[in-house]
């Protein structure tokens, strides 16, 4: 693992800037259009990128390491299409811990995990501002009952705390066709029920990036089910400007082998793959039973991963 890290660190090869990465099929471009701005590119030395944007997995041989940003749908699809090729690659993959159960047993030596930590975090009870971010689509959100439980934390915010929302409405990124979604309406109504007497301000993307500092801010990320994306650009953007990101851990990670500072306020930490039982045999059984063009777009496959 450390050998691969050092090799990638010295090379500074960047998958996200490759022409092979950007020349994606139309449906892949559609997915990332719906993920804006969460899916915007950013850089660190261990090569953060979306495997879903690669048309040929063998191209990964040019990179000693990749920090995977995909959610379980795209990552699971990548494994099903390429599990016979991956063992021949020289690439080491760093994935979000929620994806560890998808990795086949015979490939586990090529995978490790990443966490994002923060040097300083505040409790929501100390926040001067709370910002709630997320894409308003059924696939990117957890079930409404889970979202409602999640938002109960708003009752702990100070009475004079400013509440801001960045909740762009999107279609389901891996949806086969457009469908009307009431997710945004239901989420906002849930917030009003939790904090009925508080003013809520909606932010556009332009307004979000024009705020120079996010100090004393507590950020709640509603795209927490990790089906579509595990590494959001918006979380990194806010953390770099001082916000506490609820989804990020604190400063202590006893299992870490390596870490990279992403800003003065947050860092990414790399650890060995946890010992968990793989569900890849169930994925292979599904592959044999259901021939499909791309598993990432199959709602039955999403159910299996859930």
C-alpha positions as semicolon CSV with decimal commas, in nm:
position;residue;x (nm);y (nm);z (nm)
1;X;0,000;0,000;0,000
2;X;0,271;0,251;0,097
3;X;0,473;0,158;-0,211
4;X;0,174;0,240;-0,434
5;X;0,112;0,564;-0,246
6;X;0,471;0,676;-0,289
7;X;0,471;0,583;-0,657
8;X;0,151;0,779;-0,727
9;X;0,266;1,070;-0,511
10;X;0,591;1,106;-0,705
11;X;0,429;1,069;-1,048
12;X;0,142;1,316;-0,985
13;X;-0,046;1,152;-1,275
14;X;-0,404;1,279;-1,275
15;X;-0,680;1,062;-1,414
16;X;-0,941;1,340;-1,396
17;X;-0,742;1,548;-1,649
18;X;-0,706;1,264;-1,900
19;X;-0,872;1,274;-2,242
20;X;-0,974;0,911;-2,188
21;X;-1,159;1,018;-1,873
22;X;-1,343;1,307;-2,030
23;X;-1,449;1,142;-2,357
24;X;-1,746;0,977;-2,187
25;X;-2,061;0,835;-2,352
26;X;-2,367;1,060;-2,354
27;X;-2,537;0,878;-2,066
28;X;-2,228;0,923;-1,847
29;X;-2,220;1,293;-1,927
30;X;-2,588;1,303;-1,830
31;X;-2,511;1,149;-1,489
32;X;-2,246;1,407;-1,410
33;X;-2,465;1,689;-1,533
34;X;-2,719;1,585;-1,269
35;X;-2,444;1,566;-1,003
36;X;-2,334;1,930;-1,047
37;X;-2,177;2,074;-0,836
38;X;-2,117;1,771;-0,608
39;X;-1,933;1,590;-0,888
40;X;-1,694;1,872;-0,982
41;X;-1,327;1,773;-1,011
42;X;-1,073;1,853;-0,742
43;X;-0,713;1,739;-0,693
44;X;-0,483;1,575;-0,443
45;X;-0,175;1,359;-0,498
46;X;-0,361;1,026;-0,477
47;X;-0,571;1,094;-0,781
48;X;-0,941;1,146;-0,690
49;X;-1,165;1,042;-0,981
50;X;-1,483;0,864;-1,086
51;X;-1,429;0,515;-1,228
52;X;-1,766;0,550;-1,399
53;X;-1,616;0,803;-1,639
54;X;-1,360;0,555;-1,772
55;X;-1,446;0,386;-2,100
56;X;-1,161;0,133;-2,066
57;X;-1,046;-0,002;-1,728
58;X;-0,709;-0,109;-1,871
59;X;-0,617;0,259;-1,901
60;X;-0,585;0,258;-1,520
61;X;-0,248;0,085;-1,558
62;X;-0,103;0,432;-1,615
63;X;-0,182;0,520;-1,251
64;X;-0,035;0,365;-0,937
65;X;-0,334;0,470;-0,726
66;X;-0,686;0,609;-0,762
67;X;-0,904;0,758;-0,489
68;X;-1,251;0,643;-0,592
69;X;-1,533;0,900;-0,570
70;X;-1,812;0,679;-0,710
71;X;-2,111;0,563;-0,512
72;X;-2,210;0,199;-0,477
73;X;-2,413;0,184;-0,803
74;X;-2,128;0,292;-1,031
75;X;-1,858;0,116;-0,828
76;X;-2,056;-0,209;-0,824
77;X;-2,111;-0,181;-1,199
78;X;-1,737;-0,123;-1,251
79;X;-1,654;-0,436;-1,051
80;X;-1,903;-0,654;-1,238
81;X;-1,771;-0,542;-1,576
82;X;-1,400;-0,556;-1,489
83;X;-1,339;-0,806;-1,204
84;X;-1,135;-1,030;-1,436
85;X;-0,921;-0,736;-1,550
86;X;-0,861;-0,567;-1,216
87;X;-0,628;-0,842;-1,087
88;X;-0,397;-0,771;-1,383
89;X;-0,380;-0,398;-1,315
90;X;-0,096;-0,230;-1,125
91;X;-0,341;0,018;-0,972
92;X;-0,432;0,038;-0,603
93;X;-0,785;0,165;-0,529
94;X;-0,885;0,375;-0,228
95;X;-1,261;0,356;-0,166
96;X;-1,512;0,492;0,084
97;X;-1,565;0,247;0,376
98;X;-1,930;0,199;0,273
99;X;-1,809;0,028;-0,047
100;X;-1,583;-0,227;0,124
101;X;-1,843;-0,507;0,117
102;X;-1,863;-0,491;-0,262
103;X;-1,496;-0,585;-0,314
104;X;-1,438;-0,950;-0,419
105;X;-1,228;-1,157;-0,178
106;X;-0,960;-1,230;-0,440
107;X;-0,910;-0,856;-0,510
108;X;-0,896;-0,721;-0,156
109;X;-0,519;-0,674;-0,166
110;X;-0,573;-0,404;-0,432
111;X;-0,812;-0,199;-0,219
112;X;-0,785;0,025;0,086
113;X;-1,018;0,290;0,229
114;X;-1,018;0,666;0,276
115;X;-1,172;0,894;0,538
116;X;-1,182;1,272;0,551
117;X;-1,087;1,424;0,885
118;X;-1,096;1,777;1,021
119;X;-0,849;1,941;1,257
120;X;-1,124;2,139;1,429
121;X;-1,496;2,071;1,448
122;X;-1,774;2,252;1,631
123;X;-2,096;2,110;1,771
124;X;-2,419;2,228;1,609
125;X;-2,516;2,385;1,944
126;X;-2,220;2,627;1,900
127;X;-2,285;2,712;1,535
128;X;-2,364;3,062;1,416
129;X;-2,487;2,922;1,085
130;X;-2,619;2,586;0,967
131;X;-2,606;2,504;0,597
132;X;-2,790;2,202;0,461
133;X;-2,668;2,068;0,126
134;X;-2,785;1,792;-0,103
135;X;-2,926;1,707;-0,443
136;X;-3,303;1,679;-0,439
137;X;-3,358;1,349;-0,618
138;X;-3,486;1,018;-0,488
139;X;-3,163;0,832;-0,569
140;X;-2,924;1,069;-0,398
141;X;-3,136;1,110;-0,084
142;X;-3,188;0,853;0,187
143;X;-3,552;0,744;0,244
144;X;-3,765;1,030;0,377
145;X;-3,802;0,862;0,718
146;X;-3,421;0,858;0,749
147;X;-3,397;1,222;0,636
148;X;-3,657;1,321;0,897
149;X;-3,457;1,150;1,174
150;X;-3,142;1,316;1,042
151;X;-3,295;1,664;1,051
152;X;-3,402;1,635;1,415
153;X;-3,052;1,763;1,494
154;X;-3,176;2,109;1,385
155;X;-3,360;2,141;1,715
156;X;-3,017;2,163;1,885
157;X;-2,907;2,468;1,685
158;X;-2,903;2,804;1,874
159;X;-3,217;3,014;1,839
160;X;-3,022;3,297;1,671
161;X;-2,849;3,060;1,428
162;X;-2,883;3,135;1,057
163;X;-3,027;2,845;0,852
164;X;-2,928;2,825;0,483
165;X;-3,019;2,563;0,223
166;X;-2,834;2,460;-0,091
167;X;-3,073;2,198;-0,232
168;X;-3,075;2,202;-0,614
169;X;-3,353;1,993;-0,769
170;X;-3,219;1,716;-0,991
171;X;-3,353;1,416;-1,178
172;X;-3,231;1,075;-1,059
173;X;-2,876;1,048;-1,204
174;X;-2,914;0,678;-1,292
175;X;-3,282;0,708;-1,383
176;X;-3,384;0,576;-1,725
177;X;-3,642;0,849;-1,775
178;X;-3,748;1,179;-1,622
179;X;-3,995;1,152;-1,337
180;X;-4,150;1,413;-1,114
181;X;-3,997;1,408;-0,765
182;X;-4,144;1,559;-0,451
183;X;-3,820;1,504;-0,258
184;X;-3,733;1,874;-0,236
185;X;-4,078;1,975;-0,116
186;X;-4,089;1,697;0,145
187;X;-3,743;1,782;0,280
188;X;-3,825;2,152;0,316
189;X;-4,156;2,073;0,487
190;X;-3,968;1,847;0,730
191;X;-3,729;2,132;0,814
192;X;-4,019;2,371;0,875
193;X;-4,170;2,121;1,118
194;X;-3,840;2,090;1,308
195;X;-3,777;2,466;1,328
196;X;-4,122;2,624;1,271
197;X;-4,033;2,976;1,388
198;X;-3,701;3,014;1,208
199;X;-3,620;3,198;0,886
200;X;-3,474;2,972;0,615
201;X;-3,265;3,115;0,329
202;X;-3,221;2,934;-0,004
203;X;-2,884;2,966;-0,178
204;X;-2,804;2,935;-0,548
205;X;-2,467;2,793;-0,650
206;X;-2,342;3,143;-0,727
207;X;-2,445;3,267;-0,383
208;X;-2,284;2,963;-0,221
209;X;-1,941;3,026;-0,377
210;X;-1,955;3,402;-0,321
211;X;-1,960;3,364;0,058
212;X;-1,589;3,414;0,149
213;X;-1,584;3,234;0,486
214;X;-1,777;2,947;0,639
215;X;-1,625;2,973;0,987
216;X;-1,859;2,878;1,275
217;X;-2,079;2,689;1,026
218;X;-2,218;2,338;1,072
219;X;-2,288;2,158;0,743
220;X;-2,549;1,880;0,713
221;X;-2,512;1,673;0,394
222;X;-2,832;1,494;0,291
223;X;-2,665;1,293;0,011
224;X;-2,555;1,040;0,269
225;X;-2,682;0,708;0,127
226;X;-2,372;0,675;-0,100
227;X;-2,562;0,510;-0,385
228;X;-2,452;0,774;-0,639
229;X;-2,153;0,957;-0,490
230;X;-1,926;0,912;-0,188
231;X;-1,701;1,218;-0,225
232;X;-1,871;1,555;-0,274
233;X;-1,687;1,859;-0,406
234;X;-1,923;2,087;-0,209
235;X;-1,819;1,929;0,123
236;X;-1,452;1,989;0,041
237;X;-1,525;2,345;-0,071
238;X;-1,704;2,431;0,254
239;X;-1,451;2,251;0,475
240;X;-1,161;2,438;0,313
241;X;-1,332;2,763;0,413
242;X;-1,381;2,668;0,777
243;X;-1,712;2,478;0,797
244;X;-1,760;2,170;1,013
245;X;-1,887;1,892;0,785
246;X;-2,111;1,653;0,975
247;X;-2,013;1,364;0,745
248;X;-1,639;1,411;0,813
249;X;-1,465;1,258;1,113
250;X;-1,259;1,434;1,375
251;X;-0,883;1,437;1,403
252;X;-0,835;1,087;1,548
253;X;-0,800;0,787;1,319
254;X;-0,586;0,516;1,476
255;X;-0,591;0,294;1,167
256;X;-0,451;0,547;0,922
257;X;-0,135;0,463;0,729
258;X;-0,104;0,787;0,535
259;X;-0,269;1,129;0,515
260;X;-0,269;1,431;0,287
261;X;-0,367;1,784;0,387
262;X;-0,642;1,914;0,157
263;X;-0,656;2,257;0,323
264;X;-0,569;2,419;0,656
265;X;-0,895;2,276;0,789
266;X;-0,928;1,921;0,655
267;X;-0,731;1,622;0,532
268;X;-0,782;1,283;0,369
269;X;-0,660;0,974;0,553
270;X;-0,588;0,629;0,409
271;X;-0,630;0,302;0,598
272;X;-0,633;-0,075;0,528
273;X;-0,954;-0,232;0,400
274;X;-1,167;-0,345;0,696
275;X;-1,238;-0,716;0,742
276;X;-1,599;-0,740;0,623
277;X;-1,788;-1,011;0,442
278;X;-1,809;-0,954;0,067
279;X;-2,147;-0,950;-0,110
280;X;-1,975;-0,991;-0,447
281;X;-2,101;-1,352;-0,488
282;X;-2,458;-1,216;-0,476
283;X;-2,360;-0,956;-0,736
284;X;-2,222;-1,228;-0,965
285;X;-2,543;-1,429;-0,924
286;X;-2,738;-1,118;-1,022
287;X;-2,509;-1,066;-1,325
288;X;-2,585;-1,420;-1,448
289;X;-2,957;-1,379;-1,393
290;X;-3,001;-1,032;-1,545
291;X;-2,813;-0,928;-1,857
292;X;-2,813;-0,549;-1,875
293;X;-2,625;-0,281;-2,067
294;X;-2,498;-0,108;-1,755
295;X;-2,575;-0,227;-1,403
296;X;-2,550;0,128;-1,266
297;X;-2,878;0,210;-1,441
298;X;-3,064;-0,098;-1,315
299;X;-3,303;-0,028;-1,021
300;X;-3,299;-0,397;-0,925
301;X;-2,922;-0,375;-0,879
302;X;-2,972;-0,067;-0,661
303;X;-3,206;-0,269;-0,441
304;X;-2,943;-0,542;-0,407
305;X;-2,680;-0,290;-0,297
306;X;-2,919;-0,136;-0,043
